[in-house]
Amino acid sequence: MTTDIILAVLGWCIVINFGILLFWWFCLMFAHDWVYRIHSKWFKLSAEKFDEIHYTSIAFFKICIFIFNIAPYFALRIIG
């Protein structure tokens, strides 16, 4: 496997993961009540707890994107 292939894979991973992140954010921003109603049927959650869980999860997902996709991508760019 060459460096170019790994760079291409990491690049597409970044695009796909940020797409998922944006979709998640748009769902919470523009369909918050609908998403909350769906989740509150499955779990006993207050709106504040629901927001806290999603905010924390989005932050964790974003950090994982930086650690596992963006940092290796730039590291390979620097050495390649």
PyMOL commands that place a pseudoatom at each C-alpha (Angstrom):
pseudoatom trace, name=CA, resn=MET, resi=1, chain=A, elem=C, hetatm=0, pos=[0.000, 0.000, 0.000]
pseudoatom trace, name=CA, resn=THR, resi=2, chain=A, elem=C, hetatm=0, pos=[1.505, 3.293, -1.054]
pseudoatom trace, name=CA, resn=THR, resi=3, chain=A, elem=C, hetatm=0, pos=[1.392, 6.617, 0.727]
pseudoatom trace, name=CA, resn=ASP, resi=4, chain=A, elem=C, hetatm=0, pos=[-0.839, 8.037, -2.004]
pseudoatom trace, name=CA, resn=ILE, resi=5, chain=A, elem=C, hetatm=0, pos=[-3.469, 5.363, -1.401]
pseudoatom trace, name=CA, resn=ILE, resi=6, chain=A, elem=C, hetatm=0, pos=[-3.404, 5.958, 2.354]
pseudoatom trace, name=CA, resn=LEU, resi=7, chain=A, elem=C, hetatm=0, pos=[-3.695, 9.723, 1.797]
pseudoatom trace, name=CA, resn=ALA, resi=8, chain=A, elem=C, hetatm=0, pos=[-6.663, 9.177, -0.502]
pseudoatom trace, name=CA, resn=VAL, resi=9, chain=A, elem=C, hetatm=0, pos=[-8.382, 6.900, 2.033]
pseudoatom trace, name=CA, resn=LEU, resi=10, chain=A, elem=C, hetatm=0, pos=[-7.779, 9.333, 4.886]
pseudoatom trace, name=CA, resn=GLY, resi=11, chain=A, elem=C, hetatm=0, pos=[-8.987, 12.229, 2.745]
pseudoatom trace, name=CA, resn=TRP, resi=12, chain=A, elem=C, hetatm=0, pos=[-12.247, 10.459, 1.955]
pseudoatom trace, name=CA, resn=CYS, resi=13, chain=A, elem=C, hetatm=0, pos=[-12.620, 9.449, 5.606]
pseudoatom trace, name=CA, resn=ILE, resi=14, chain=A, elem=C, hetatm=0, pos=[-12.354, 13.111, 6.568]
pseudoatom trace, name=CA, resn=VAL, resi=15, chain=A, elem=C, hetatm=0, pos=[-15.007, 14.102, 4.021]
pseudoatom trace, name=CA, resn=ILE, resi=16, chain=A, elem=C, hetatm=0, pos=[-17.401, 11.312, 5.016]
pseudoatom trace, name=CA, resn=ASN, resi=17, chain=A, elem=C, hetatm=0, pos=[-16.948, 11.869, 8.761]
pseudoatom trace, name=CA, resn=PHE, resi=18, chain=A, elem=C, hetatm=0, pos=[-17.490, 15.622, 8.481]
pseudoatom trace, name=CA, resn=GLY, resi=19, chain=A, elem=C, hetatm=0, pos=[-20.569, 14.888, 6.361]
pseudoatom trace, name=CA, resn=ILE, resi=20, chain=A, elem=C, hetatm=0, pos=[-21.924, 12.698, 9.149]
pseudoatom trace, name=CA, resn=LEU, resi=21, chain=A, elem=C, hetatm=0, pos=[-21.045, 15.383, 11.687]
pseudoatom trace, name=CA, resn=LEU, resi=22, chain=A, elem=C, hetatm=0, pos=[-22.840, 18.087, 9.680]
pseudoatom trace, name=CA, resn=PHE, resi=23, chain=A, elem=C, hetatm=0, pos=[-25.892, 15.876, 9.159]
pseudoatom trace, name=CA, resn=TRP, resi=24, chain=A, elem=C, hetatm=0, pos=[-26.032, 15.187, 12.902]
pseudoatom trace, name=CA, resn=TRP, resi=25, chain=A, elem=C, hetatm=0, pos=[-25.716, 18.892, 13.677]
pseudoatom trace, name=CA, resn=PHE, resi=26, chain=A, elem=C, hetatm=0, pos=[-28.390, 19.867, 11.120]
pseudoatom trace, name=CA, resn=CYS, resi=27, chain=A, elem=C, hetatm=0, pos=[-30.771, 17.256, 12.535]
pseudoatom trace, name=CA, resn=LEU, resi=28, chain=A, elem=C, hetatm=0, pos=[-30.328, 18.650, 16.030]
pseudoatom trace, name=CA, resn=MET, resi=29, chain=A, elem=C, hetatm=0, pos=[-30.543, 22.277, 14.941]
pseudoatom trace, name=CA, resn=PHE, resi=30, chain=A, elem=C, hetatm=0, pos=[-33.533, 22.056, 12.615]
pseudoatom trace, name=CA, resn=ALA, resi=31, chain=A, elem=C, hetatm=0, pos=[-35.398, 18.964, 13.825]
pseudoatom trace, name=CA, resn=HIS, resi=32, chain=A, elem=C, hetatm=0, pos=[-34.524, 18.999, 17.526]
pseudoatom trace, name=CA, resn=ASP, resi=33, chain=A, elem=C, hetatm=0, pos=[-38.046, 18.388, 18.796]
pseudoatom trace, name=CA, resn=TRP, resi=34, chain=A, elem=C, hetatm=0, pos=[-38.677, 15.543, 16.351]
pseudoatom trace, name=CA, resn=VAL, resi=35, chain=A, elem=C, hetatm=0, pos=[-35.386, 13.818, 17.222]
pseudoatom trace, name=CA, resn=TYR, resi=36, chain=A, elem=C, hetatm=0, pos=[-36.065, 14.345, 20.930]
pseudoatom trace, name=CA, resn=ARG, resi=37, chain=A, elem=C, hetatm=0, pos=[-39.546, 12.810, 20.623]
pseudoatom trace, name=CA, resn=ILE, resi=38, chain=A, elem=C, hetatm=0, pos=[-38.107, 9.724, 18.926]
pseudoatom trace, name=CA, resn=HIS, resi=39, chain=A, elem=C, hetatm=0, pos=[-35.407, 9.274, 21.568]
pseudoatom trace, name=CA, resn=SER, resi=40, chain=A, elem=C, hetatm=0, pos=[-37.749, 9.981, 24.472]
pseudoatom trace, name=CA, resn=LYS, resi=41, chain=A, elem=C, hetatm=0, pos=[-39.935, 7.073, 23.347]
pseudoatom trace, name=CA, resn=TRP, resi=42, chain=A, elem=C, hetatm=0, pos=[-36.978, 4.725, 23.772]
pseudoatom trace, name=CA, resn=PHE, resi=43, chain=A, elem=C, hetatm=0, pos=[-35.346, 6.301, 26.829]
pseudoatom trace, name=CA, resn=LYS, resi=44, chain=A, elem=C, hetatm=0, pos=[-36.538, 8.387, 29.756]
pseudoatom trace, name=CA, resn=LEU, resi=45, chain=A, elem=C, hetatm=0, pos=[-34.621, 11.611, 29.046]
pseudoatom trace, name=CA, resn=SER, resi=46, chain=A, elem=C, hetatm=0, pos=[-35.206, 15.211, 29.896]
pseudoatom trace, name=CA, resn=ALA, resi=47, chain=A, elem=C, hetatm=0, pos=[-34.576, 17.727, 27.125]
pseudoatom trace, name=CA, resn=GLU, resi=48, chain=A, elem=C, hetatm=0, pos=[-31.530, 19.043, 28.995]
pseudoatom trace, name=CA, resn=LYS, resi=49, chain=A, elem=C, hetatm=0, pos=[-30.038, 15.569, 29.365]
pseudoatom trace, name=CA, resn=PHE, resi=50, chain=A, elem=C, hetatm=0, pos=[-30.754, 14.848, 25.684]
pseudoatom trace, name=CA, resn=ASP, resi=51, chain=A, elem=C, hetatm=0, pos=[-28.931, 18.034, 24.652]
pseudoatom trace, name=CA, resn=GLU, resi=52, chain=A, elem=C, hetatm=0, pos=[-26.026, 17.246, 26.973]
pseudoatom trace, name=CA, resn=ILE, resi=53, chain=A, elem=C, hetatm=0, pos=[-25.629, 13.740, 25.583]
pseudoatom trace, name=CA, resn=HIS, resi=54, chain=A, elem=C, hetatm=0, pos=[-25.685, 14.917, 21.981]
pseudoatom trace, name=CA, resn=TYR, resi=55, chain=A, elem=C, hetatm=0, pos=[-23.373, 17.870, 22.582]
pseudoatom trace, name=CA, resn=THR, resi=56, chain=A, elem=C, hetatm=0, pos=[-20.867, 15.614, 24.341]
pseudoatom trace, name=CA, resn=SER, resi=57, chain=A, elem=C, hetatm=0, pos=[-21.148, 12.957, 21.635]
pseudoatom trace, name=CA, resn=ILE, resi=58, chain=A, elem=C, hetatm=0, pos=[-20.638, 15.495, 18.841]
pseudoatom trace, name=CA, resn=ALA, resi=59, chain=A, elem=C, hetatm=0, pos=[-17.569, 16.863, 20.625]
pseudoatom trace, name=CA, resn=PHE, resi=60, chain=A, elem=C, hetatm=0, pos=[-16.168, 13.335, 21.095]
pseudoatom trace, name=CA, resn=PHE, resi=61, chain=A, elem=C, hetatm=0, pos=[-16.827, 12.458, 17.450]
pseudoatom trace, name=CA, resn=LYS, resi=62, chain=A, elem=C, hetatm=0, pos=[-15.117, 15.663, 16.309]
pseudoatom trace, name=CA, resn=ILE, resi=63, chain=A, elem=C, hetatm=0, pos=[-12.061, 14.940, 18.477]
pseudoatom trace, name=CA, resn=CYS, resi=64, chain=A, elem=C, hetatm=0, pos=[-11.896, 11.401, 17.063]
pseudoatom trace, name=CA, resn=ILE, resi=65, chain=A, elem=C, hetatm=0, pos=[-11.990, 12.803, 13.516]
pseudoatom trace, name=CA, resn=PHE, resi=66, chain=A, elem=C, hetatm=0, pos=[-9.052, 15.057, 14.320]
pseudoatom trace, name=CA, resn=ILE, resi=67, chain=A, elem=C, hetatm=0, pos=[-7.040, 12.333, 16.058]
pseudoatom trace, name=CA, resn=PHE, resi=68, chain=A, elem=C, hetatm=0, pos=[-7.689, 9.411, 13.705]
pseudoatom trace, name=CA, resn=ASN, resi=69, chain=A, elem=C, hetatm=0, pos=[-8.171, 11.156, 10.336]
pseudoatom trace, name=CA, resn=ILE, resi=70, chain=A, elem=C, hetatm=0, pos=[-6.802, 14.688, 10.153]
pseudoatom trace, name=CA, resn=ALA, resi=71, chain=A, elem=C, hetatm=0, pos=[-3.612, 14.265, 12.202]
pseudoatom trace, name=CA, resn=PRO, resi=72, chain=A, elem=C, hetatm=0, pos=[-2.441, 11.164, 10.272]
pseudoatom trace, name=CA, resn=TYR, resi=73, chain=A, elem=C, hetatm=0, pos=[-3.387, 12.830, 6.987]
pseudoatom trace, name=CA, resn=PHE, resi=74, chain=A, elem=C, hetatm=0, pos=[-1.216, 15.880, 7.698]
pseudoatom trace, name=CA, resn=ALA, resi=75, chain=A, elem=C, hetatm=0, pos=[1.576, 13.739, 9.155]
pseudoatom trace, name=CA, resn=LEU, resi=76, chain=A, elem=C, hetatm=0, pos=[1.726, 11.752, 5.914]
pseudoatom trace, name=CA, resn=ARG, resi=77, chain=A, elem=C, hetatm=0, pos=[1.557, 14.965, 3.888]
pseudoatom trace, name=CA, resn=ILE, resi=78, chain=A, elem=C, hetatm=0, pos=[4.532, 16.350, 5.805]
pseudoatom trace, name=CA, resn=ILE, resi=79, chain=A, elem=C, hetatm=0, pos=[6.701, 13.264, 5.403]
pseudoatom trace, name=CA, resn=GLY, resi=80, chain=A, elem=C, hetatm=0, pos=[5.502, 12.465, 1.873]
for i in range(1, 80): cmd.bond("trace and resi %d" % i, "trace and resi %d" % (i + 1))
show_as sticks, trace
zoom trace
